[in-house]
Amino acid sequence: RGTYRIASGLPAAAAEEEALGWLLAGYRFTRYAGETPEMPRLVAPERVDAPRVEVLAAAEALTRDLVNTPASDMGPEQLEAAARSLAAEFEAEIEVTTGDALLEKNFPMIHAVGRASPRAPRLIDMRWGTTGPKLTLVGKGVCFDTGGLNLKPGSSMGLMKKDMGGAANVLGLARMIMALGLKLQLRVLIPAVENSVSGDAFRPQDILTSRKGLTVEINNTDAEGRLVLADALALADEEKPDFILSMATLTGAARVAVGPDLAPFYTDDEGFADALTKASGPAADPVWRMPFWEPYEDKIEPGIADLDNAPSGGMAGSITAALFLRRFVTETRYAHFDIYAWNPAPAPARPKGGLGQGPRAILGALPQVLGL
């Protein structure tokens, strides 16, 4: 306990990162473990924009809290409540489509994935800002993933409370954008569902018709994240914003490729890729570009429908999932992040548990990408 200042030896270029690291290291998830312990405090180093650093830390804390909360207390309704609380804080507009209204408003795949749960599926739609370029964020909000009828084994189900990590990350990014007052028009779309098992669950070999009109053969009900994202991405694309960005805990294949520390991203936009890579280091938010490898397009085409949600063979799983999502964004610049949203072991400024991956790098890239 106490208040400290850094007296010497701190390079100016590292001051902001170290100040942010101090705040992130002080994070504790205490919802179920009593009062928050008093943490050591740091006087902001010279030449550091302390209010901005505090905004970054608060956004990260929001993301971590959402991911760390178990599904018993973080279902679709509670995720909606978190989005409504954020909207109220920054005077954003919010609209939510719930249950069978999803069918009426043409979000059939969000409904199909979530209908087996007693906790109704929904699409959260938040808007903020009235001037400037248009940015739409889409976050996967699968609040728990049993795998559906293709039931996961227990060893794979243990961390599935974090399957809404994409939603948690876009809410953290949205919080930074709004708190810093960026001159843009922000839209946040979160399909919030629970992939459960019941007599009403969607089945292997079902063929679903998406909002965009593309048909999808279901070859594994555990590849549900891309289905709910597809309807949300189709809605986002209809408005033709200046940029669409999706974030999701989408595939185990991405973890095999780059491990838990890196946030893999996909884009055809060279300007975005360049800006993101340059922003990643100063933001202490590591990312890694993966390819939209077009020769693999035929892997997601099953023959009896337009698309296959789970190509056989087990190879290039993260790439084929990204290619699947890209089919639903045809009018707009687009990037997709296949993140882990979890730190498996304690590290400096990164306690074990929920994690923001990509938002600070994205924030640093936005001025170049959107001309802010």
C-alpha positions, 0 to 999 in steps of 0.5 A: 500500500502507499503512493509511489512515483518513479524517480529515475531511469524511466525512458520517456518512450516507455512511460505510458506503457509502464503507467498502464502496466501499473494500473493493469497489474492492479486489476482484481476480480472480486465479485465473489471474493469480498472487498477489493484490496487497496492497491499501491498507487502511482503518481503519473510519470511526466509527459504521460496523458494520465486521463487517457491511460486511465480510460484504457485501464477502465476499458480493460477492466470492463472486458476482464470483468465480463469474461471472468463472470460465470455464465450463471451470472452472464447470460444473454440478458446480463450481457444486454444489461452490461451494454445498456449500462455502457450506453447510459454512461455515454448517452448512446442509443440502444435497441435489442431484438429478443426471442422470436422477434429475431425471426420477424426481423430476419435474423434466423441464424441467431435465433437457431443457435439460441433457441434451445436455451431458456435464456432467449437469444437476442441482437444488441444494437448500440449507436453513438456519435452523429458526425464523422466516419462510420465504424461498426464493431461486431462481437460474438456473444455466446455466453456459454457454449456446450457445443449443442448436440455435438456436445463438447467433452468436459475438458473443452467445456470448462472455459466456455464462459469466455465464449462471449470474449468477442463481445467483451472486447468490442464493448471495451473498445467501444468504451475507449472510443466514447470516453476519448470522444473520437469523432466518429459514428460508432455502431456496436452489434452483439448477437447474444446467445447460449448454445444449449441442448434441448429438443428444440436445438438445431441439428447436424445436417440442418440447412439454415438460410441466413439474413444475407440469403446464403444457405448454410449446411450445419455439419457441427453444431459446435461451430455456432459462433460464425452463424450468429456473427454472419447475421450480424455482419450482414446487417452491418454490411447493409448500412455500408459503413466506412469499416466493419470489424468483428471480434470473436473467440472463434476457433481452437485452430487460432490457438494452435497457430499462435498460442494465447498471447497473440491476437490473429487478425484477417483483412484484405485492407492493406492500410488497416493491416499496416496501421494496426501493426504499427500501433500494436507495439506502442499499445503493448497489444500484440497482434498477428496477421493471418491470410484470407487464403482464397484457394481454401474457399472451396473447403467452405462450399459443401455442394448442397448449400452455399456454405458449410459451417464446419469443413471436414479435414481439420486443417486451416480451421481459423482461415476457413472460419474467417473466409466464411465470415467474409462471405457476409461482408460484400460492401465494406472494408472489413477485418476479423479478429479470432482472439482467445480473450483469456490469459492462462497463467499469471504474467506482469500486468496480466493476471490469469483470466479474462483478457482484452486482445486487440482493442488498444492496437485497434484504437491506435490504428483508427486515426490512420484508418478512418482519417480522424 
